Amino acid sequence: MPILVTGGAGYIGSVTADRLRAKGEEVVVLDDLGRGHRAAVDKDVPFYHGHVGDRALLARIAAEHKIEACVHFAALTYVGESVLEPVRYFENNVGQGTALMRALLEAGVRRVVFSSTCATYGVPDRIPISEKCPQWPLNPYGWSKLVMERVLDSCDRAYGLKFVALRYFNAAGATDRQGEHHEPESHLVPNVLAAAMGEKAELSVFGTDYPTPDGTAIRDYVHVSDLAEAHILALDYLRLGGDSDFINLGTGYGYSVLEVIENARKVTGHPIPTRIEGRREGDPAELVADATKAQKVLGWNPEMSDLPTILRSQWEWRQKYPRGYDS
Ligand SMILES: NC(=O)c1ccc[n+]([C@@H]2O[C@H](COP(=O)([O-])OP(=O)(O)OC[C@H]3O[C@@H](n4cnc5c(N)ncnc54)[C@H](O)[C@@H]3O)[C@@H](O)[C@H]2O)c1
């Protein structure tokens, strides 16, 4: 029975849809292409262009496919944008996300894997961050994800919907065919590599006065292929009767912005000019996962998430597709 992948034309969703198919799963993709790319989805995958909150469209998908489970990636994902346009974020991520849950329940779907985020923790009270750390997001994006975690939990209590909310740390890297291509791009790795390619005159470094060894912010980077694998393990876990849960996806190791830049200089062999700017609102100093639960509950072991492998894979993808999915 097919898996509905919402946001399957986006960065992590498209890699996961491919990996599901490689494991022999049937996949149906739903994406409004607001931020995704049609070219990221194989031509022979059933593709529905529309919003996850579109009830009539969801009813049509349910009538045309006997959906077994949903992997729900679709969301707006920019922290800065969410601060400027909170209503848009809550409408899209929570309003439409809740409408999607209603449609899934009406269609008899009782298994969901949800893209949550380390942004739900806000400023963590300790590093590494375990799933038990208090959650108090710093921005509407993080709140929209935290509210969706509550929506899922309530749906479990009321209707027996079983879910795994995966709290990703920083996704990065590429496969042979798919890579990170957003417009505008706010993530460090693609921006560092754009500077190495000469597409950007300078890379902005936001904040050099954080309480970290070199003063720049520290993040835990996870290869997109490792993230995709975690979704497959989460689906298997639910199929075996696993209970609903919240699970971090990180490596337990963090790199500072300057370390990422230095590694990118080595991987690409190119200079990366930088410009120091002030801190961005809503950026905590350090976000590093305690990733032991993912190992224990799902048997997840990130194998490609060392920084040079991440950088090399995205660099090679950009060499092959200089204009990303517009190439
Ligand atoms: N990239 C990261 O580092 C990261 C970290 C933590 C969590 N996440 C979460 O993972 C998920 C995927 O992130 P990504 O980086 O692949 O983002 P992305 O923007 O590349 O993909 C999201 C996709 O969802 C689609 N979409 C958005 N709203 C929609 C709607 N209402 N209906 C239908 N389609 C819609 C977009 O067109 C896009 O293709 C998101 O939920 C994001 O919040 C990402």
The ligand as a Tripos MOL2 file, in Angstrom:
@<TRIPOS>MOLECULE
LIG
   44    48     1     0     0
SMALL
NO_CHARGES

@<TRIPOS>ATOM
      1 N1         16.1850   21.4640    6.2640 N.am      1 LIG1
      2 C1         16.4090   21.3460    7.5700 C.2       1 LIG1
      3 O1         17.5250   21.4970    8.0490 O.2       1 LIG1
      4 C2         15.2470   21.0040    8.4980 C.ar      1 LIG1
      5 C3         15.5140   20.9290    9.8690 C.ar      1 LIG1
      6 C4         14.4700   20.5920   10.7300 C.ar      1 LIG1
      7 C5         13.2080   20.3390   10.2270 C.ar      1 LIG1
      8 N2         12.9790   20.4400    8.8970 N.ar      1 LIG1
      9 C6         11.6110   20.1640    8.3950 C.3       1 LIG1
     10 O2         11.6870   19.1810    7.3780 O.3       1 LIG1
     11 C7         10.6700   19.4000    6.4050 C.3       1 LIG1
     12 C8         11.3100   19.4500    5.0390 C.3       1 LIG1
     13 O3         12.2820   20.4900    5.0090 O.3       1 LIG1
     14 P1         13.0540   20.8600    3.6670 P.3       1 LIG1
     15 O4         14.3390   21.4790    4.0760 O.co2     1 LIG1
     16 O5         13.0550   19.6910    2.7780 O.co2     1 LIG1
     17 O6         12.1110   22.0200    3.1170 O.3       1 LIG1
     18 P2         11.6240   22.3090    1.6190 P.3       1 LIG1
     19 O7         11.0820   23.6930    1.6130 O.co2     1 LIG1
     20 O8         12.7080   21.9660    0.6530 O.co2     1 LIG1
     21 O9         10.4430   21.2700    1.4300 O.3       1 LIG1
     22 C9          9.1360   21.5230    1.8940 C.3       1 LIG1
     23 C10         8.1800   21.1980    0.7500 C.3       1 LIG1
     24 O10         6.8400   21.3500    1.2040 O.3       1 LIG1
     25 C11         6.0970   22.0190    0.2030 C.3       1 LIG1
     26 N3          4.9780   22.6800    0.9090 N.ar      1 LIG1
     27 C12         5.0280   23.6470    1.8550 C.ar      1 LIG1
     28 N4          3.8040   23.9360    2.3110 N.ar      1 LIG1
     29 C13         2.9250   23.1450    1.6320 C.ar      1 LIG1
     30 C14         1.5160   22.9570    1.6620 C.ar      1 LIG1
     31 N5          0.7470   23.6710    2.4680 N.pl3     1 LIG1
     32 N6          0.9720   22.0210    0.8440 N.ar      1 LIG1
     33 C15         1.7350   21.2910   -0.0060 C.ar      1 LIG1
     34 N7          3.0860   21.4190   -0.0760 N.ar      1 LIG1
     35 C16         3.6700   22.3330    0.7340 C.ar      1 LIG1
     36 C17         7.0680   22.9670   -0.4750 C.3       1 LIG1
     37 O11         6.6730   23.3210   -1.7840 O.3       1 LIG1
     38 C18         8.3540   22.1300   -0.4540 C.3       1 LIG1
     39 O12         8.4900   21.3530   -1.6270 O.3       1 LIG1
     40 C19         9.9520   20.6840    6.8110 C.3       1 LIG1
     41 O13         8.7730   20.3380    7.4940 O.3       1 LIG1
     42 C20        10.9490   21.3520    7.7470 C.3       1 LIG1
     43 O14        10.2870   22.1580    8.6820 O.3       1 LIG1
     44 C21        13.9720   20.7650    8.0050 C.ar      1 LIG1
@<TRIPOS>BOND
     1     1     2 1
     2     2     3 2
     3     2     4 1
     4     4     5 ar
     5     4    44 ar
     6     5     6 ar
     7     6     7 ar
     8     7     8 ar
     9     8     9 1
    10     8    44 ar
    11     9    10 1
    12     9    42 1
    13    10    11 1
    14    11    12 1
    15    11    40 1
    16    12    13 1
    17    13    14 1
    18    14    15 2
    19    14    16 1
    20    14    17 1
    21    17    18 1
    22    18    19 2
    23    18    20 1
    24    18    21 1
    25    21    22 1
    26    22    23 1
    27    23    24 1
    28    23    38 1
    29    24    25 1
    30    25    26 1
    31    25    36 1
    32    26    27 ar
    33    26    35 ar
    34    27    28 ar
    35    28    29 ar
    36    29    30 ar
    37    29    35 ar
    38    30    31 1
    39    30    32 ar
    40    32    33 ar
    41    33    34 ar
    42    34    35 ar
    43    36    37 1
    44    36    38 1
    45    38    39 1
    46    40    41 1
    47    40    42 1
    48    42    43 1
@<TRIPOS>SUBSTRUCTURE
     1 LIG1         1 GROUP 0 **** ****
